[in-house]
């Protein structure tokens, strides 16, 4: 049987490991998403400027 990892690591170390794994996953997900939008650059720019204007950016 596998040991219970959450009991052998401190909560701080476990949190850092989980956040690191989440960051790696989201990085690949985000750049994979952008790769599919590479032929629609104008759409991405339009959405960006729409949100920027709603947040009060000049």
mmJSON file of the N, C-alpha and C atoms, coordinates in Angstrom:
{"data_MODEL":{"atom_site":{
"group_PDB":["ATOM","ATOM","ATOM","ATOM","ATOM","ATOM","ATOM","ATOM","ATOM","ATOM","ATOM","ATOM","ATOM","ATOM","ATOM","ATOM","ATOM","ATOM","ATOM","ATOM","ATOM","ATOM","ATOM","ATOM","ATOM","ATOM","ATOM","ATOM","ATOM","ATOM","ATOM","ATOM","ATOM","ATOM","ATOM","ATOM","ATOM","ATOM","ATOM","ATOM","ATOM","ATOM","ATOM","ATOM","ATOM","ATOM","ATOM","ATOM","ATOM","ATOM","ATOM","ATOM","ATOM","ATOM","ATOM","ATOM","ATOM","ATOM","ATOM","ATOM","ATOM","ATOM","ATOM","ATOM","ATOM","ATOM","ATOM","ATOM","ATOM","ATOM","ATOM","ATOM","ATOM","ATOM","ATOM","ATOM","ATOM","ATOM","ATOM","ATOM","ATOM","ATOM","ATOM","ATOM","ATOM","ATOM","ATOM","ATOM","ATOM","ATOM","ATOM","ATOM","ATOM","ATOM","ATOM","ATOM","ATOM","ATOM","ATOM","ATOM","ATOM","ATOM","ATOM","ATOM","ATOM","ATOM","ATOM","ATOM","ATOM","ATOM","ATOM","ATOM","ATOM","ATOM","ATOM","ATOM","ATOM","ATOM","ATOM","ATOM","ATOM","ATOM","ATOM","ATOM","ATOM","ATOM","ATOM","ATOM","ATOM","ATOM","ATOM","ATOM","ATOM","ATOM","ATOM","ATOM","ATOM","ATOM","ATOM","ATOM","ATOM","ATOM","ATOM","ATOM","ATOM","ATOM","ATOM","ATOM","ATOM","ATOM","ATOM","ATOM","ATOM","ATOM","ATOM","ATOM","ATOM","ATOM","ATOM","ATOM","ATOM","ATOM","ATOM","ATOM","ATOM","ATOM","ATOM","ATOM","ATOM","ATOM","ATOM","ATOM","ATOM","ATOM"],
"id":[1,2,3,4,5,6,7,8,9,10,11,12,13,14,15,16,17,18,19,20,21,22,23,24,25,26,27,28,29,30,31,32,33,34,35,36,37,38,39,40,41,42,43,44,45,46,47,48,49,50,51,52,53,54,55,56,57,58,59,60,61,62,63,64,65,66,67,68,69,70,71,72,73,74,75,76,77,78,79,80,81,82,83,84,85,86,87,88,89,90,91,92,93,94,95,96,97,98,99,100,101,102,103,104,105,106,107,108,109,110,111,112,113,114,115,116,117,118,119,120,121,122,123,124,125,126,127,128,129,130,131,132,133,134,135,136,137,138,139,140,141,142,143,144,145,146,147,148,149,150,151,152,153,154,155,156,157,158,159,160,161,162,163,164,165,166,167,168,169,170,171,172,173,174],
"type_symbol":["N","C","C","N","C","C","N","C","C","N","C","C","N","C","C","N","C","C","N","C","C","N","C","C","N","C","C","N","C","C","N","C","C","N","C","C","N","C","C","N","C","C","N","C","C","N","C","C","N","C","C","N","C","C","N","C","C","N","C","C","N","C","C","N","C","C","N","C","C","N","C","C","N","C","C","N","C","C","N","C","C","N","C","C","N","C","C","N","C","C","N","C","C","N","C","C","N","C","C","N","C","C","N","C","C","N","C","C","N","C","C","N","C","C","N","C","C","N","C","C","N","C","C","N","C","C","N","C","C","N","C","C","N","C","C","N","C","C","N","C","C","N","C","C","N","C","C","N","C","C","N","C","C","N","C","C","N","C","C","N","C","C","N","C","C","N","C","C","N","C","C","N","C","C"],
"label_atom_id":["N","CA","C","N","CA","C","N","CA","C","N","CA","C","N","CA","C","N","CA","C","N","CA","C","N","CA","C","N","CA","C","N","CA","C","N","CA","C","N","CA","C","N","CA","C","N","CA","C","N","CA","C","N","CA","C","N","CA","C","N","CA","C","N","CA","C","N","CA","C","N","CA","C","N","CA","C","N","CA","C","N","CA","C","N","CA","C","N","CA","C","N","CA","C","N","CA","C","N","CA","C","N","CA","C","N","CA","C","N","CA","C","N","CA","C","N","CA","C","N","CA","C","N","CA","C","N","CA","C","N","CA","C","N","CA","C","N","CA","C","N","CA","C","N","CA","C","N","CA","C","N","CA","C","N","CA","C","N","CA","C","N","CA","C","N","CA","C","N","CA","C","N","CA","C","N","CA","C","N","CA","C","N","CA","C","N","CA","C","N","CA","C","N","CA","C","N","CA","C","N","CA","C"],
"label_alt_id":[null,null,null,null,null,null,null,null,null,null,null,null,null,null,null,null,null,null,null,null,null,null,null,null,null,null,null,null,null,null,null,null,null,null,null,null,null,null,null,null,null,null,null,null,null,null,null,null,null,null,null,null,null,null,null,null,null,null,null,null,null,null,null,null,null,null,null,null,null,null,null,null,null,null,null,null,null,null,null,null,null,null,null,null,null,null,null,null,null,null,null,null,null,null,null,null,null,null,null,null,null,null,null,null,null,null,null,null,null,null,null,null,null,null,null,null,null,null,null,null,null,null,null,null,null,null,null,null,null,null,null,null,null,null,null,null,null,null,null,null,null,null,null,null,null,null,null,null,null,null,null,null,null,null,null,null,null,null,null,null,null,null,null,null,null,null,null,null,null,null,null,null,null,null],
"label_comp_id":["UNK","UNK","UNK","UNK","UNK","UNK","UNK","UNK","UNK","UNK","UNK","UNK","UNK","UNK","UNK","UNK","UNK","UNK","UNK","UNK","UNK","UNK","UNK","UNK","UNK","UNK","UNK","UNK","UNK","UNK","UNK","UNK","UNK","UNK","UNK","UNK","UNK","UNK","UNK","UNK","UNK","UNK","UNK","UNK","UNK","UNK","UNK","UNK","UNK","UNK","UNK","UNK","UNK","UNK","UNK","UNK","UNK","UNK","UNK","UNK","UNK","UNK","UNK","UNK","UNK","UNK","UNK","UNK","UNK","UNK","UNK","UNK","UNK","UNK","UNK","UNK","UNK","UNK","UNK","UNK","UNK","UNK","UNK","UNK","UNK","UNK","UNK","UNK","UNK","UNK","UNK","UNK","UNK","UNK","UNK","UNK","UNK","UNK","UNK","UNK","UNK","UNK","UNK","UNK","UNK","UNK","UNK","UNK","UNK","UNK","UNK","UNK","UNK","UNK","UNK","UNK","UNK","UNK","UNK","UNK","UNK","UNK","UNK","UNK","UNK","UNK","UNK","UNK","UNK","UNK","UNK","UNK","UNK","UNK","UNK","UNK","UNK","UNK","UNK","UNK","UNK","UNK","UNK","UNK","UNK","UNK","UNK","UNK","UNK","UNK","UNK","UNK","UNK","UNK","UNK","UNK","UNK","UNK","UNK","UNK","UNK","UNK","UNK","UNK","UNK","UNK","UNK","UNK","UNK","UNK","UNK","UNK","UNK","UNK"],
"label_asym_id":["A","A","A","A","A","A","A","A","A","A","A","A","A","A","A","A","A","A","A","A","A","A","A","A","A","A","A","A","A","A","A","A","A","A","A","A","A","A","A","A","A","A","A","A","A","A","A","A","A","A","A","A","A","A","A","A","A","A","A","A","A","A","A","A","A","A","A","A","A","A","A","A","A","A","A","A","A","A","A","A","A","A","A","A","A","A","A","A","A","A","A","A","A","A","A","A","A","A","A","A","A","A","A","A","A","A","A","A","A","A","A","A","A","A","A","A","A","A","A","A","A","A","A","A","A","A","A","A","A","A","A","A","A","A","A","A","A","A","A","A","A","A","A","A","A","A","A","A","A","A","A","A","A","A","A","A","A","A","A","A","A","A","A","A","A","A","A","A","A","A","A","A","A","A"],
"label_entity_id":["1","1","1","1","1","1","1","1","1","1","1","1","1","1","1","1","1","1","1","1","1","1","1","1","1","1","1","1","1","1","1","1","1","1","1","1","1","1","1","1","1","1","1","1","1","1","1","1","1","1","1","1","1","1","1","1","1","1","1","1","1","1","1","1","1","1","1","1","1","1","1","1","1","1","1","1","1","1","1","1","1","1","1","1","1","1","1","1","1","1","1","1","1","1","1","1","1","1","1","1","1","1","1","1","1","1","1","1","1","1","1","1","1","1","1","1","1","1","1","1","1","1","1","1","1","1","1","1","1","1","1","1","1","1","1","1","1","1","1","1","1","1","1","1","1","1","1","1","1","1","1","1","1","1","1","1","1","1","1","1","1","1","1","1","1","1","1","1","1","1","1","1","1","1"],
"label_seq_id":[1,1,1,2,2,2,3,3,3,4,4,4,5,5,5,6,6,6,7,7,7,8,8,8,9,9,9,10,10,10,11,11,11,12,12,12,13,13,13,14,14,14,15,15,15,16,16,16,17,17,17,18,18,18,19,19,19,20,20,20,21,21,21,22,22,22,23,23,23,24,24,24,25,25,25,26,26,26,27,27,27,28,28,28,29,29,29,30,30,30,31,31,31,32,32,32,33,33,33,34,34,34,35,35,35,36,36,36,37,37,37,38,38,38,39,39,39,40,40,40,41,41,41,42,42,42,43,43,43,44,44,44,45,45,45,46,46,46,47,47,47,48,48,48,49,49,49,50,50,50,51,51,51,52,52,52,53,53,53,54,54,54,55,55,55,56,56,56,57,57,57,58,58,58],
"pdbx_PDB_ins_code":[null,null,null,null,null,null,null,null,null,null,null,null,null,null,null,null,null,null,null,null,null,null,null,null,null,null,null,null,null,null,null,null,null,null,null,null,null,null,null,null,null,null,null,null,null,null,null,null,null,null,null,null,null,null,null,null,null,null,null,null,null,null,null,null,null,null,null,null,null,null,null,null,null,null,null,null,null,null,null,null,null,null,null,null,null,null,null,null,null,null,null,null,null,null,null,null,null,null,null,null,null,null,null,null,null,null,null,null,null,null,null,null,null,null,null,null,null,null,null,null,null,null,null,null,null,null,null,null,null,null,null,null,null,null,null,null,null,null,null,null,null,null,null,null,null,null,null,null,null,null,null,null,null,null,null,null,null,null,null,null,null,null,null,null,null,null,null,null,null,null,null,null,null,null],
"Cartn_x":[0.831,0.0,0.873,0.306,1.012,0.803,1.842,1.66,0.792,0.125,-0.7,0.217,0.329,1.268,0.89,-0.395,-0.813,-0.442,-0.258,0.134,1.634,2.408,3.856,4.473,3.723,4.222,3.529,4.246,3.621,2.599,1.619,0.601,1.206,2.263,2.897,3.53,4.263,4.916,3.871,2.821,1.758,1.065,0.836,0.214,1.087,2.377,3.3,3.334,3.356,3.383,2.096,0.949,-0.322,-0.455,-0.018,-0.063,0.873,2.03,2.955,2.355,1.732,1.09,-0.047,-0.82,-1.911,-1.385,-0.29,0.3,0.794,1.439,1.922,0.741,-0.297,-1.468,-2.118,-2.319,-2.991,-2.137,-0.818,0.062,-0.111,-0.083,-0.275,-1.677,-2.688,-4.057,-4.192,-3.595,-3.717,-3.0,-1.777,-1.045,-1.601,-2.182,-2.875,-4.095,-4.798,-5.961,-5.548,-4.44,-3.979,-3.494,-2.937,-2.471,-3.654,-4.811,-5.996,-6.581,-6.249,-6.754,-5.736,-4.636,-3.581,-4.051,-4.999,-5.505,-6.599,-6.973,-8.002,-7.427,-6.303,-5.653,-6.5,-7.259,-8.097,-9.178,-9.7,-10.734,-10.18,-9.0,-8.361,-8.093,-7.629,-7.391,-8.664,-9.742,-11.021,-11.54,-11.443,-11.904,-11.046,-9.743,-8.845,-9.212,-9.395,-9.706,-11.098,-12.034,-13.355,-13.278,-12.546,-12.412,-11.605,-10.604,-9.78,-10.616,-11.499,-12.324,-13.34,-13.824,-14.781,-14.132,-12.824,-12.12,-11.636,-11.902,-11.53,-10.164,-9.544,-8.252,-8.392,-7.395,-7.483,-6.931],
"Cartn_y":[-1.19,0.0,1.249,2.302,3.575,4.319,4.974,5.764,6.983,7.468,8.66,9.871,10.474,11.574,12.792,13.043,14.247,14.189,13.012,12.898,12.982,12.686,12.703,14.065,14.963,16.3,17.349,18.429,19.517,20.21,20.855,21.541,22.603,23.261,24.294,23.676,22.596,21.933,21.366,20.756,20.202,21.304,22.451,23.578,24.067,24.202,24.66,23.67,22.388,21.369,21.415,21.494,21.54,22.811,23.942,25.184,25.119,24.502,24.333,23.468,22.356,21.482,22.21,22.965,23.73,24.764,25.42,26.431,25.821,24.673,24.003,23.601,23.034,22.623,23.816,24.912,26.076,26.743,26.702,27.257,26.497,25.166,24.371,24.575,24.666,24.869,26.222,27.275,28.611,28.707,28.236,28.339,27.399,26.275,25.422,26.116,26.852,27.626,28.72,29.399,30.465,29.905,28.719,28.12,27.905,27.541,27.345,28.66,29.764,31.08,31.863,31.235,31.98,32.581,31.965,32.506,33.545,33.767,34.76,35.842,36.389,37.4,38.633,39.02,40.209,39.997,38.758,38.47,38.586,38.042,38.129,39.586,40.382,41.804,42.554,42.239,42.907,42.599,41.343,40.96,41.634,41.679,42.329,43.802,44.523,45.943,46.184,45.261,45.4,45.314,44.306,44.182,45.323,45.781,46.893,48.154,48.411,49.608,49.506,48.3,48.135,48.335,48.076,48.258,49.686,50.549,51.95,52.282,51.394,51.676,52.652,53.475,54.479,53.933],
"Cartn_z":[0.0,0.0,0.0,-0.568,-0.591,0.72,1.22,2.441,2.173,3.189,3.061,3.006,1.835,1.62,2.447,2.581,3.306,4.785,5.335,6.74,6.924,5.865,6.005,5.671,5.057,4.716,5.576,5.853,6.6,5.7,6.271,5.466,4.539,4.976,4.142,2.901,3.074,1.951,0.999,1.536,0.705,-0.095,0.529,-0.166,-1.309,-1.072,-2.114,-3.276,-2.981,-4.035,-4.854,-4.186,-4.899,-5.737,-5.207,-5.982,-7.185,-7.016,-8.134,-9.236,-8.843,-9.833,-10.541,-9.799,-10.392,-11.371,-11.011,-11.881,-13.185,-13.114,-14.327,-15.206,-14.6,-15.368,-16.058,-15.326,-15.9,-16.973,-16.827,-17.861,-19.167,-19.104,-20.319,-20.889,-20.032,-20.507,-21.193,-20.607,-21.18,-22.523,-22.598,-23.855,-24.916,-24.52,-25.476,-26.035,-25.19,-25.613,-26.595,-26.303,-27.203,-28.533,-28.529,-29.778,-30.72,-30.162,-30.989,-31.476,-30.828,-31.234,-32.059,-32.461,-33.143,-34.459,-35.142,-36.403,-36.171,-34.925,-34.584,-33.675,-34.045,-33.218,-33.0,-34.003,-33.875,-32.82,-32.72,-31.732,-30.315,-30.111,-28.805,-28.432,-29.391,-29.144,-28.82,-29.522,-29.27,-27.874,-27.461,-26.125,-25.059,-25.284,-24.333,-24.142,-25.244,-25.133,-24.575,-24.799,-24.222,-22.7,-22.185,-20.737,-20.151,-20.879,-20.401,-20.265,-21.23,-21.169,-20.042,-19.753,-18.659,-17.291,-17.224,-15.949,-15.765,-16.733,-16.592,-17.146,-17.9,-18.506,-19.651,-19.84,-20.904,-22.205],
"occupancy":[1.0,1.0,1.0,1.0,1.0,1.0,1.0,1.0,1.0,1.0,1.0,1.0,1.0,1.0,1.0,1.0,1.0,1.0,1.0,1.0,1.0,1.0,1.0,1.0,1.0,1.0,1.0,1.0,1.0,1.0,1.0,1.0,1.0,1.0,1.0,1.0,1.0,1.0,1.0,1.0,1.0,1.0,1.0,1.0,1.0,1.0,1.0,1.0,1.0,1.0,1.0,1.0,1.0,1.0,1.0,1.0,1.0,1.0,1.0,1.0,1.0,1.0,1.0,1.0,1.0,1.0,1.0,1.0,1.0,1.0,1.0,1.0,1.0,1.0,1.0,1.0,1.0,1.0,1.0,1.0,1.0,1.0,1.0,1.0,1.0,1.0,1.0,1.0,1.0,1.0,1.0,1.0,1.0,1.0,1.0,1.0,1.0,1.0,1.0,1.0,1.0,1.0,1.0,1.0,1.0,1.0,1.0,1.0,1.0,1.0,1.0,1.0,1.0,1.0,1.0,1.0,1.0,1.0,1.0,1.0,1.0,1.0,1.0,1.0,1.0,1.0,1.0,1.0,1.0,1.0,1.0,1.0,1.0,1.0,1.0,1.0,1.0,1.0,1.0,1.0,1.0,1.0,1.0,1.0,1.0,1.0,1.0,1.0,1.0,1.0,1.0,1.0,1.0,1.0,1.0,1.0,1.0,1.0,1.0,1.0,1.0,1.0,1.0,1.0,1.0,1.0,1.0,1.0,1.0,1.0,1.0,1.0,1.0,1.0],
"B_iso_or_equiv":[0.0,0.0,0.0,0.0,0.0,0.0,0.0,0.0,0.0,0.0,0.0,0.0,0.0,0.0,0.0,0.0,0.0,0.0,0.0,0.0,0.0,0.0,0.0,0.0,0.0,0.0,0.0,0.0,0.0,0.0,0.0,0.0,0.0,0.0,0.0,0.0,0.0,0.0,0.0,0.0,0.0,0.0,0.0,0.0,0.0,0.0,0.0,0.0,0.0,0.0,0.0,0.0,0.0,0.0,0.0,0.0,0.0,0.0,0.0,0.0,0.0,0.0,0.0,0.0,0.0,0.0,0.0,0.0,0.0,0.0,0.0,0.0,0.0,0.0,0.0,0.0,0.0,0.0,0.0,0.0,0.0,0.0,0.0,0.0,0.0,0.0,0.0,0.0,0.0,0.0,0.0,0.0,0.0,0.0,0.0,0.0,0.0,0.0,0.0,0.0,0.0,0.0,0.0,0.0,0.0,0.0,0.0,0.0,0.0,0.0,0.0,0.0,0.0,0.0,0.0,0.0,0.0,0.0,0.0,0.0,0.0,0.0,0.0,0.0,0.0,0.0,0.0,0.0,0.0,0.0,0.0,0.0,0.0,0.0,0.0,0.0,0.0,0.0,0.0,0.0,0.0,0.0,0.0,0.0,0.0,0.0,0.0,0.0,0.0,0.0,0.0,0.0,0.0,0.0,0.0,0.0,0.0,0.0,0.0,0.0,0.0,0.0,0.0,0.0,0.0,0.0,0.0,0.0,0.0,0.0,0.0,0.0,0.0,0.0],
"pdbx_formal_charge":[null,null,null,null,null,null,null,null,null,null,null,null,null,null,null,null,null,null,null,null,null,null,null,null,null,null,null,null,null,null,null,null,null,null,null,null,null,null,null,null,null,null,null,null,null,null,null,null,null,null,null,null,null,null,null,null,null,null,null,null,null,null,null,null,null,null,null,null,null,null,null,null,null,null,null,null,null,null,null,null,null,null,null,null,null,null,null,null,null,null,null,null,null,null,null,null,null,null,null,null,null,null,null,null,null,null,null,null,null,null,null,null,null,null,null,null,null,null,null,null,null,null,null,null,null,null,null,null,null,null,null,null,null,null,null,null,null,null,null,null,null,null,null,null,null,null,null,null,null,null,null,null,null,null,null,null,null,null,null,null,null,null,null,null,null,null,null,null,null,null,null,null,null,null],
"auth_seq_id":[1,1,1,2,2,2,3,3,3,4,4,4,5,5,5,6,6,6,7,7,7,8,8,8,9,9,9,10,10,10,11,11,11,12,12,12,13,13,13,14,14,14,15,15,15,16,16,16,17,17,17,18,18,18,19,19,19,20,20,20,21,21,21,22,22,22,23,23,23,24,24,24,25,25,25,26,26,26,27,27,27,28,28,28,29,29,29,30,30,30,31,31,31,32,32,32,33,33,33,34,34,34,35,35,35,36,36,36,37,37,37,38,38,38,39,39,39,40,40,40,41,41,41,42,42,42,43,43,43,44,44,44,45,45,45,46,46,46,47,47,47,48,48,48,49,49,49,50,50,50,51,51,51,52,52,52,53,53,53,54,54,54,55,55,55,56,56,56,57,57,57,58,58,58],
"auth_comp_id":["UNK","UNK","UNK","UNK","UNK","UNK","UNK","UNK","UNK","UNK","UNK","UNK","UNK","UNK","UNK","UNK","UNK","UNK","UNK","UNK","UNK","UNK","UNK","UNK","UNK","UNK","UNK","UNK","UNK","UNK","UNK","UNK","UNK","UNK","UNK","UNK","UNK","UNK","UNK","UNK","UNK","UNK","UNK","UNK","UNK","UNK","UNK","UNK","UNK","UNK","UNK","UNK","UNK","UNK","UNK","UNK","UNK","UNK","UNK","UNK","UNK","UNK","UNK","UNK","UNK","UNK","UNK","UNK","UNK","UNK","UNK","UNK","UNK","UNK","UNK","UNK","UNK","UNK","UNK","UNK","UNK","UNK","UNK","UNK","UNK","UNK","UNK","UNK","UNK","UNK","UNK","UNK","UNK","UNK","UNK","UNK","UNK","UNK","UNK","UNK","UNK","UNK","UNK","UNK","UNK","UNK","UNK","UNK","UNK","UNK","UNK","UNK","UNK","UNK","UNK","UNK","UNK","UNK","UNK","UNK","UNK","UNK","UNK","UNK","UNK","UNK","UNK","UNK","UNK","UNK","UNK","UNK","UNK","UNK","UNK","UNK","UNK","UNK","UNK","UNK","UNK","UNK","UNK","UNK","UNK","UNK","UNK","UNK","UNK","UNK","UNK","UNK","UNK","UNK","UNK","UNK","UNK","UNK","UNK","UNK","UNK","UNK","UNK","UNK","UNK","UNK","UNK","UNK","UNK","UNK","UNK","UNK","UNK","UNK"],
"auth_asym_id":["A","A","A","A","A","A","A","A","A","A","A","A","A","A","A","A","A","A","A","A","A","A","A","A","A","A","A","A","A","A","A","A","A","A","A","A","A","A","A","A","A","A","A","A","A","A","A","A","A","A","A","A","A","A","A","A","A","A","A","A","A","A","A","A","A","A","A","A","A","A","A","A","A","A","A","A","A","A","A","A","A","A","A","A","A","A","A","A","A","A","A","A","A","A","A","A","A","A","A","A","A","A","A","A","A","A","A","A","A","A","A","A","A","A","A","A","A","A","A","A","A","A","A","A","A","A","A","A","A","A","A","A","A","A","A","A","A","A","A","A","A","A","A","A","A","A","A","A","A","A","A","A","A","A","A","A","A","A","A","A","A","A","A","A","A","A","A","A","A","A","A","A","A","A"],
"auth_atom_id":["N","CA","C","N","CA","C","N","CA","C","N","CA","C","N","CA","C","N","CA","C","N","CA","C","N","CA","C","N","CA","C","N","CA","C","N","CA","C","N","CA","C","N","CA","C","N","CA","C","N","CA","C","N","CA","C","N","CA","C","N","CA","C","N","CA","C","N","CA","C","N","CA","C","N","CA","C","N","CA","C","N","CA","C","N","CA","C","N","CA","C","N","CA","C","N","CA","C","N","CA","C","N","CA","C","N","CA","C","N","CA","C","N","CA","C","N","CA","C","N","CA","C","N","CA","C","N","CA","C","N","CA","C","N","CA","C","N","CA","C","N","CA","C","N","CA","C","N","CA","C","N","CA","C","N","CA","C","N","CA","C","N","CA","C","N","CA","C","N","CA","C","N","CA","C","N","CA","C","N","CA","C","N","CA","C","N","CA","C","N","CA","C","N","CA","C","N","CA","C","N","CA","C"],
"pdbx_PDB_model_num":[1,1,1,1,1,1,1,1,1,1,1,1,1,1,1,1,1,1,1,1,1,1,1,1,1,1,1,1,1,1,1,1,1,1,1,1,1,1,1,1,1,1,1,1,1,1,1,1,1,1,1,1,1,1,1,1,1,1,1,1,1,1,1,1,1,1,1,1,1,1,1,1,1,1,1,1,1,1,1,1,1,1,1,1,1,1,1,1,1,1,1,1,1,1,1,1,1,1,1,1,1,1,1,1,1,1,1,1,1,1,1,1,1,1,1,1,1,1,1,1,1,1,1,1,1,1,1,1,1,1,1,1,1,1,1,1,1,1,1,1,1,1,1,1,1,1,1,1,1,1,1,1,1,1,1,1,1,1,1,1,1,1,1,1,1,1,1,1,1,1,1,1,1,1]
}}}
